[in-house]
Amino acid sequence: MTPIAMARFCISTDLNSFLRSQYGLTIPKILYRHLEFLDRPFHILLMSKETLAVGDIKSPAGPGRPRAFDEAEALEKALCVFWHKGYETASVDDLTKAMGLSRSSFYGTFVNKQTLFHKALRHYSRRGLKNLRDVADAGGNDPVGAIMEALANPQGGRDGCMLINCLTELAPHDDEVAALGRQHLESIDEIIAGALEPSDPGQALDKARAYASLAIGTLALRKAGVPDEQISQTLKQACLVISP
């Protein structure tokens, strides 16, 4: 319910149910004509037209009203929860605690856990692809090697890549995750192809896909706890197989 106008309630139990679910409040059972949400505080209008203040309660952010938190920062914190716990295991309580949000702010901004997860995953993809393009631009004489090392990230620990983890866990049952995963992998292929053949990346796409598959494959070694040096050496040897 938006905090902008009047909502009609016939019996107080309906009103109490709403207040309990949204704000943890209970008011006496009494017949109300209107419930009015003001920005802060909100009041209840009785039939007598007298106003009873219920409390200084923050209502969900409406159009034009700035949120009281940094959404990008909240997404980063949600990413950490999903990354370490996985989608199914991460609870709304885990997420709201990590993000520093009340449940009303959480649902008012992100709707539900699945919507938050998709938004966080898109944020992760955009950030990762930008970083990979930066690596390619700064790769010097061996941009492909720099990209491969960044993708494999041998020192990245056993959590692996969040997006690859999610593809394994959720893509067979979540079309949006599957579509995002395909788009992300295609973008990686294009970045590598641009590093291989800057003048004609399209001619290098097949080879780029092979490079990307090798780098992504080493993520399984990371999750298994294979030593960093061994992963780096495996990556170098695999690149020699593909190189002309």
N, C-alpha and C positions, 0 to 999 in steps of 0.2 A: 504494500500500500504506500503510495507516494505521500510525502509530507506537505501537500499543497492545498487540500480542500477538505470537504465534509464527507464523512462516510456514515451511512445510516445503520443503526443497530436497533432492533426491536426489543430484545431481551438482554439483560445485563450479563447473562451467562456467556453469550456470544462475545461480548466486549471483554469480559474477564479472560476468556480463552485466548483472545488475541493479545491482550496485555501480558498474560503469563508467558505465552510463547515468544513474544518479541522483547519484553522488557523485564520479565520476572516480577510483575506487579499484580496485586489483586485488590479490587475495590468493592465496596458493599454492593449487595444485590439491590439494584434500583432501576427503574425504567428510565432510559435515556432516549432523547430524540436525536441528538447528533453527537458525533465524536469529531472534534476538530484538531488537526495536526498543525501546529505552528512550528517555526524553525527551532526555537529554543527559548523558554521551555514550552511544552505543549500543555494544553488545558482541556478539560472536559466541559462542554456546555450542557447544563441541566435544562429540564423543561421550563423551569422558572426563569431561565435566561441568566441565572447567576453562574459565575465561573468558579470552578473548583480546580486549583492547581494541583496536579499530581506530582510533578517533580521536574527538575532540570534535566531532561533526558535528551540525549543526542539522537535525532532522527536520522534515517538513512540519507545519504547525500542525494540531492535532487539536481535537476538541470541548473547549471550556472553556479552551483555551490561547490567550492573546492574541497576535495577530500582531505582528511586530517592525517593522511599517511602518504608515503611515496610508493606508488604502485610498482615501479620498477624494482625498488628495494624489496618490497613484499614478494614479488615474483622470484627474486633471487633466493630468498629464504625458503619459499615453497619448493623451489628446485632442489635445494639441499635435502629437504625431507623426502621428496619423491626419489631422489637419487640414492639415498642411503637405505630407505625402507621399501622402495617399490610402490607402485600405485595401489595395489590391493591392501597392503599392510598399513600404509599411511592413513591415519584417521583424521577427521575434521578437527578433533581436539589437538592432535599433533601439529596440524597446519596452522590453526589459529594461534596456538602458543608460540610457534616459531616466528610467525608473521607479526605478532603483537597486535592482533585484531580481535575484536569481540565477534561473537557469532553473527550479530545483526550486520556488522560491517562486512564480514566475510560473505554472507549470502547476498547482501545488498550490492556488492561490487562484483563478485565472481559467480553468483547464482548457485553453483554447487561444486563438488570436488572435481567432477569430470571436466566441467568448463574451465576451472582453474588449471587443471592439469594440461589441457590442450593449449591454453594461453601460455603457460610456463614452458611447454615444449617448443612452441613457436618462437618464444623469446630466446630459448637456448639455441635453437637452430640459427636464428639471425646473428646472434653473437658469435657462434662458432664459425660460421661462414665468413663473417667479417674478419675474424682473427686469422683464418686460413688465407684469405686474400692478402692480408698484411704480411704474412709469412712469405707468400709467393713473391710479393713486391720486394721484400728485403732478402730474398734468397741468394743474391749474388750470382756466382757462376754455376750453382747447383740448386735452382729453385725447386726442382722435383724432389731432390733428396731432403730439402728442408720441409717441404709439404708432407712427405712420407713420415719423417721423424715427428712432426707435429701431430699427425693423425694417430700414429701408434702411441706416442707419448709414453715411452717405456717407464718413466719415473712417476707416472700418474696414479700408481696404487691399484688396488684390487677392485675398486668400484666400477672401473671401466668407463665407457662412454654412455652417458645417460640415454641418448637417443637410440643407440644400438641396443641397450638394455630394454628399452621400451618396445622396440620393434620385436624383440624376442618374446617379451611377456604379453604384449597387447595387440600387436598388428593383426594376428589371425582373427581377433574378435572386435576390433575397433577400426572401422574404415578410415576415420579421420587421422588416426595415428599412422596407419599404413600409407595414406596419401602423403602426409607430411614427411614420412621416412623416405619415400621414393623421390620427392622433390629435393630433399636434403642431399641424398646420394647423387642425384643427377647434377646438382650444383657442385659437389665435390669433383665429379668427373670433368665438368667444364673448367674448373679452376686448374686441375692438373693438365688438361688438354691445352689450355692457354699457356702454361709453363713449358710444355713440350714443343708446341708449334705456335708461337705468338702470332705469326702472320696468317695462319690457317688452322685454328683450333679444331675445326670439324674433322680434319684429316687425322687427328690424333686421338679421337674419342675412344676407339677400341682399346688402344694401348693405355689410355688414361684409366679406363674401367679396370684393367688388369692391375695397374698400380694401386688404385683405390681398394680393390678387393684384398690385395696383399696386406696393406696397412691395417684395414679393418679386421682382417683375420688375426693379426697379432694381438688384438684386444682380448681374445680368449686366453692367450698366454699370460697376459697381465692378470686377468681374473683368477687364473690358476696359481698365481704367485711365482711365475718363472722370473729369475733374476733380471734386472734391468739390462745388464751388459749382454746377456744371452739374447734378449729380445732385439736389441739394436743390431747385433751381429746377424741374427736371422733375417732381419729386414734388409740389411745390406746385401746378403747373399741372394735373397729373393729378387732384389732389384737388378742384380747382375744377370739373372735368368731372362728378365724381360728386355733389358737393354740390348740394342743391336750390336 
